[in-house]
Amino acid sequence: MKYLMLVVVDPSLEDTEEAPITIEQWVDETYGAGKATDGDRLRPPADAKTVRRRGGKVLVTDGPFAETHEWIAGYDILEADSLDEAVEIASRHPMATSGIIELRPAWPLDL
């Protein structure tokens, strides 16, 4: 099953625990085992555009949709047999100790 793993930065959180492995080790381990298929870091919210269609007009605004201190810094697409396995993979990501990892199961349109 596919899971979207969002890597979220929260500048208000302080590092309280050392990461179990480096990001390079996590990438080698996870992508090397075929448990992740795509991913990248993302530009900061200041570089984002929000797009809406209202009343037949396209509205484009700068930055994120909601005002928040947290922002999505990157993503990975995980391939895991279960949510428990996806959680285990995500828990080893270095940002799990100094940020937030959000997992979302894919919901295919044909189901």
Biotite code that builds the C-alpha atoms (Angstrom):
import biotite.structure as struc

atoms = struc.array([
    struc.Atom([0.000, 0.000, 0.000], chain_id="A", res_id=1, res_name="MET", atom_name="CA", element="C"),
    struc.Atom([1.181, 3.537, -0.721], chain_id="A", res_id=2, res_name="LYS", atom_name="CA", element="C"),
    struc.Atom([1.592, 6.170, 1.964], chain_id="A", res_id=3, res_name="TYR", atom_name="CA", element="C"),
    struc.Atom([2.429, 9.835, 1.578], chain_id="A", res_id=4, res_name="LEU", atom_name="CA", element="C"),
    struc.Atom([4.941, 10.772, 4.236], chain_id="A", res_id=5, res_name="MET", atom_name="CA", element="C"),
    struc.Atom([5.038, 14.512, 4.888], chain_id="A", res_id=6, res_name="LEU", atom_name="CA", element="C"),
    struc.Atom([8.116, 15.846, 6.666], chain_id="A", res_id=7, res_name="VAL", atom_name="CA", element="C"),
    struc.Atom([6.965, 18.831, 8.707], chain_id="A", res_id=8, res_name="VAL", atom_name="CA", element="C"),
    struc.Atom([9.221, 21.444, 10.287], chain_id="A", res_id=9, res_name="VAL", atom_name="CA", element="C"),
    struc.Atom([8.091, 23.212, 13.430], chain_id="A", res_id=10, res_name="ASP", atom_name="CA", element="C"),
    struc.Atom([10.609, 25.873, 14.479], chain_id="A", res_id=11, res_name="PRO", atom_name="CA", element="C"),
    struc.Atom([9.038, 26.016, 17.949], chain_id="A", res_id=12, res_name="SER", atom_name="CA", element="C"),
    struc.Atom([10.155, 22.449, 18.708], chain_id="A", res_id=13, res_name="LEU", atom_name="CA", element="C"),
    struc.Atom([13.559, 21.945, 20.226], chain_id="A", res_id=14, res_name="GLU", atom_name="CA", element="C"),
    struc.Atom([15.777, 18.964, 19.549], chain_id="A", res_id=15, res_name="ASP", atom_name="CA", element="C"),
    struc.Atom([15.428, 16.765, 22.588], chain_id="A", res_id=16, res_name="THR", atom_name="CA", element="C"),
    struc.Atom([16.660, 13.502, 21.198], chain_id="A", res_id=17, res_name="GLU", atom_name="CA", element="C"),
    struc.Atom([19.408, 12.478, 18.828], chain_id="A", res_id=18, res_name="GLU", atom_name="CA", element="C"),
    struc.Atom([18.166, 11.023, 15.537], chain_id="A", res_id=19, res_name="ALA", atom_name="CA", element="C"),
    struc.Atom([18.736, 7.251, 15.286], chain_id="A", res_id=20, res_name="PRO", atom_name="CA", element="C"),
    struc.Atom([20.370, 7.608, 11.854], chain_id="A", res_id=21, res_name="ILE", atom_name="CA", element="C"),
    struc.Atom([21.359, 10.372, 9.418], chain_id="A", res_id=22, res_name="THR", atom_name="CA", element="C"),
    struc.Atom([19.130, 11.404, 6.530], chain_id="A", res_id=23, res_name="ILE", atom_name="CA", element="C"),
    struc.Atom([21.635, 9.820, 4.129], chain_id="A", res_id=24, res_name="GLU", atom_name="CA", element="C"),
    struc.Atom([21.409, 6.517, 6.002], chain_id="A", res_id=25, res_name="GLN", atom_name="CA", element="C"),
    struc.Atom([17.584, 6.716, 6.055], chain_id="A", res_id=26, res_name="TRP", atom_name="CA", element="C"),
    struc.Atom([17.485, 7.329, 2.297], chain_id="A", res_id=27, res_name="VAL", atom_name="CA", element="C"),
    struc.Atom([19.929, 4.487, 1.577], chain_id="A", res_id=28, res_name="ASP", atom_name="CA", element="C"),
    struc.Atom([18.059, 2.108, 3.887], chain_id="A", res_id=29, res_name="GLU", atom_name="CA", element="C"),
    struc.Atom([14.527, 2.992, 2.791], chain_id="A", res_id=30, res_name="THR", atom_name="CA", element="C"),
    struc.Atom([14.988, 3.564, -0.927], chain_id="A", res_id=31, res_name="TYR", atom_name="CA", element="C"),
    struc.Atom([17.527, 0.740, -1.121], chain_id="A", res_id=32, res_name="GLY", atom_name="CA", element="C"),
    struc.Atom([14.941, -1.713, 0.230], chain_id="A", res_id=33, res_name="ALA", atom_name="CA", element="C"),
    struc.Atom([12.267, -0.453, -2.188], chain_id="A", res_id=34, res_name="GLY", atom_name="CA", element="C"),
    struc.Atom([10.174, 0.914, 0.699], chain_id="A", res_id=35, res_name="LYS", atom_name="CA", element="C"),
    struc.Atom([10.217, 4.449, -0.747], chain_id="A", res_id=36, res_name="ALA", atom_name="CA", element="C"),
    struc.Atom([9.748, 5.251, -4.416], chain_id="A", res_id=37, res_name="THR", atom_name="CA", element="C"),
    struc.Atom([9.867, 9.039, -4.689], chain_id="A", res_id=38, res_name="ASP", atom_name="CA", element="C"),
    struc.Atom([10.555, 12.037, -2.541], chain_id="A", res_id=39, res_name="GLY", atom_name="CA", element="C"),
    struc.Atom([12.250, 15.369, -2.302], chain_id="A", res_id=40, res_name="ASP", atom_name="CA", element="C"),
    struc.Atom([12.614, 18.424, -0.155], chain_id="A", res_id=41, res_name="ARG", atom_name="CA", element="C"),
    struc.Atom([10.348, 21.379, -0.834], chain_id="A", res_id=42, res_name="LEU", atom_name="CA", element="C"),
    struc.Atom([11.040, 25.074, -1.135], chain_id="A", res_id=43, res_name="ARG", atom_name="CA", element="C"),
    struc.Atom([9.912, 27.195, 1.869], chain_id="A", res_id=44, res_name="PRO", atom_name="CA", element="C"),
    struc.Atom([6.328, 28.477, 2.183], chain_id="A", res_id=45, res_name="PRO", atom_name="CA", element="C"),
    struc.Atom([7.394, 31.933, 0.976], chain_id="A", res_id=46, res_name="ALA", atom_name="CA", element="C"),
    struc.Atom([7.936, 30.359, -2.470], chain_id="A", res_id=47, res_name="ASP", atom_name="CA", element="C"),
    struc.Atom([4.494, 28.701, -2.528], chain_id="A", res_id=48, res_name="ALA", atom_name="CA", element="C"),
    struc.Atom([1.364, 29.746, -4.417], chain_id="A", res_id=49, res_name="LYS", atom_name="CA", element="C"),
    struc.Atom([-2.169, 28.909, -3.328], chain_id="A", res_id=50, res_name="THR", atom_name="CA", element="C"),
    struc.Atom([-4.662, 28.412, -6.162], chain_id="A", res_id=51, res_name="VAL", atom_name="CA", element="C"),
    struc.Atom([-8.436, 28.597, -5.813], chain_id="A", res_id=52, res_name="ARG", atom_name="CA", element="C"),
    struc.Atom([-11.319, 28.856, -8.251], chain_id="A", res_id=53, res_name="ARG", atom_name="CA", element="C"),
    struc.Atom([-14.229, 30.933, -6.954], chain_id="A", res_id=54, res_name="ARG", atom_name="CA", element="C"),
    struc.Atom([-17.120, 32.361, -8.961], chain_id="A", res_id=55, res_name="GLY", atom_name="CA", element="C"),
    struc.Atom([-15.480, 31.321, -12.219], chain_id="A", res_id=56, res_name="GLY", atom_name="CA", element="C"),
    struc.Atom([-12.258, 33.202, -11.400], chain_id="A", res_id=57, res_name="LYS", atom_name="CA", element="C"),
    struc.Atom([-8.852, 31.781, -10.600], chain_id="A", res_id=58, res_name="VAL", atom_name="CA", element="C"),
    struc.Atom([-7.374, 33.315, -7.456], chain_id="A", res_id=59, res_name="LEU", atom_name="CA", element="C"),
    struc.Atom([-3.650, 32.947, -6.858], chain_id="A", res_id=60, res_name="VAL", atom_name="CA", element="C"),
    struc.Atom([-2.068, 34.096, -3.611], chain_id="A", res_id=61, res_name="THR", atom_name="CA", element="C"),
    struc.Atom([1.451, 33.939, -2.266], chain_id="A", res_id=62, res_name="ASP", atom_name="CA", element="C"),
    struc.Atom([2.488, 31.571, 0.476], chain_id="A", res_id=63, res_name="GLY", atom_name="CA", element="C"),
    struc.Atom([0.691, 28.812, 2.318], chain_id="A", res_id=64, res_name="PRO", atom_name="CA", element="C"),
    struc.Atom([-3.068, 28.523, 2.678], chain_id="A", res_id=65, res_name="PHE", atom_name="CA", element="C"),
    struc.Atom([-3.092, 28.793, 6.473], chain_id="A", res_id=66, res_name="ALA", atom_name="CA", element="C"),
    struc.Atom([-0.987, 30.887, 8.800], chain_id="A", res_id=67, res_name="GLU", atom_name="CA", element="C"),
    struc.Atom([1.051, 28.428, 10.805], chain_id="A", res_id=68, res_name="THR", atom_name="CA", element="C"),
    struc.Atom([4.529, 28.026, 12.238], chain_id="A", res_id=69, res_name="HIS", atom_name="CA", element="C"),
    struc.Atom([4.735, 24.489, 10.873], chain_id="A", res_id=70, res_name="GLU", atom_name="CA", element="C"),
    struc.Atom([5.486, 23.921, 7.219], chain_id="A", res_id=71, res_name="TRP", atom_name="CA", element="C"),
    struc.Atom([5.969, 20.931, 4.947], chain_id="A", res_id=72, res_name="ILE", atom_name="CA", element="C"),
    struc.Atom([9.675, 20.647, 4.225], chain_id="A", res_id=73, res_name="ALA", atom_name="CA", element="C"),
    struc.Atom([9.603, 17.484, 2.131], chain_id="A", res_id=74, res_name="GLY", atom_name="CA", element="C"),
    struc.Atom([7.781, 14.314, 1.215], chain_id="A", res_id=75, res_name="TYR", atom_name="CA", element="C"),
    struc.Atom([8.357, 10.668, 0.433], chain_id="A", res_id=76, res_name="ASP", atom_name="CA", element="C"),
    struc.Atom([6.093, 8.057, -1.114], chain_id="A", res_id=77, res_name="ILE", atom_name="CA", element="C"),
    struc.Atom([6.348, 4.892, 0.954], chain_id="A", res_id=78, res_name="LEU", atom_name="CA", element="C"),
    struc.Atom([5.444, 1.374, -0.139], chain_id="A", res_id=79, res_name="GLU", atom_name="CA", element="C"),
    struc.Atom([4.535, -0.602, 2.974], chain_id="A", res_id=80, res_name="ALA", atom_name="CA", element="C"),
    struc.Atom([2.525, -3.744, 3.662], chain_id="A", res_id=81, res_name="ASP", atom_name="CA", element="C"),
    struc.Atom([0.673, -2.077, 6.549], chain_id="A", res_id=82, res_name="SER", atom_name="CA", element="C"),
    struc.Atom([0.286, 1.161, 8.455], chain_id="A", res_id=83, res_name="LEU", atom_name="CA", element="C"),
    struc.Atom([2.419, -0.358, 11.221], chain_id="A", res_id=84, res_name="ASP", atom_name="CA", element="C"),
    struc.Atom([5.268, -0.883, 8.756], chain_id="A", res_id=85, res_name="GLU", atom_name="CA", element="C"),
    struc.Atom([4.883, 2.683, 7.434], chain_id="A", res_id=86, res_name="ALA", atom_name="CA", element="C"),
    struc.Atom([5.016, 3.994, 11.009], chain_id="A", res_id=87, res_name="VAL", atom_name="CA", element="C"),
    struc.Atom([8.211, 2.007, 11.655], chain_id="A", res_id=88, res_name="GLU", atom_name="CA", element="C"),
    struc.Atom([9.823, 3.431, 8.498], chain_id="A", res_id=89, res_name="ILE", atom_name="CA", element="C"),
    struc.Atom([8.736, 6.975, 9.370], chain_id="A", res_id=90, res_name="ALA", atom_name="CA", element="C"),
    struc.Atom([9.904, 6.664, 12.970], chain_id="A", res_id=91, res_name="SER", atom_name="CA", element="C"),
    struc.Atom([13.484, 6.162, 11.787], chain_id="A", res_id=92, res_name="ARG", atom_name="CA", element="C"),
    struc.Atom([13.491, 9.395, 9.747], chain_id="A", res_id=93, res_name="HIS", atom_name="CA", element="C"),
    struc.Atom([15.742, 11.962, 11.466], chain_id="A", res_id=94, res_name="PRO", atom_name="CA", element="C"),
    struc.Atom([12.979, 14.593, 11.429], chain_id="A", res_id=95, res_name="MET", atom_name="CA", element="C"),
    struc.Atom([10.822, 12.380, 13.655], chain_id="A", res_id=96, res_name="ALA", atom_name="CA", element="C"),
    struc.Atom([12.978, 13.605, 16.568], chain_id="A", res_id=97, res_name="THR", atom_name="CA", element="C"),
    struc.Atom([13.026, 17.324, 15.729], chain_id="A", res_id=98, res_name="SER", atom_name="CA", element="C"),
    struc.Atom([9.942, 17.831, 13.582], chain_id="A", res_id=99, res_name="GLY", atom_name="CA", element="C"),
    struc.Atom([6.769, 15.992, 12.720], chain_id="A", res_id=100, res_name="ILE", atom_name="CA", element="C"),
    struc.Atom([6.195, 13.129, 10.312], chain_id="A", res_id=101, res_name="ILE", atom_name="CA", element="C"),
    struc.Atom([2.666, 12.829, 8.945], chain_id="A", res_id=102, res_name="GLU", atom_name="CA", element="C"),
    struc.Atom([1.586, 9.631, 7.206], chain_id="A", res_id=103, res_name="LEU", atom_name="CA", element="C"),
    struc.Atom([-1.403, 9.516, 4.898], chain_id="A", res_id=104, res_name="ARG", atom_name="CA", element="C"),
    struc.Atom([-2.594, 6.312, 3.225], chain_id="A", res_id=105, res_name="PRO", atom_name="CA", element="C"),
    struc.Atom([-3.250, 6.708, -0.486], chain_id="A", res_id=106, res_name="ALA", atom_name="CA", element="C"),
    struc.Atom([-6.930, 6.487, -1.409], chain_id="A", res_id=107, res_name="TRP", atom_name="CA", element="C"),
    struc.Atom([-7.100, 5.355, -5.033], chain_id="A", res_id=108, res_name="PRO", atom_name="CA", element="C"),
    struc.Atom([-9.907, 6.916, -7.071], chain_id="A", res_id=109, res_name="LEU", atom_name="CA", element="C"),
    struc.Atom([-11.137, 3.540, -8.336], chain_id="A", res_id=110, res_name="ASP", atom_name="CA", element="C"),
    struc.Atom([-12.083, 2.286, -4.850], chain_id="A", res_id=111, res_name="LEU", atom_name="CA", element="C"),
])
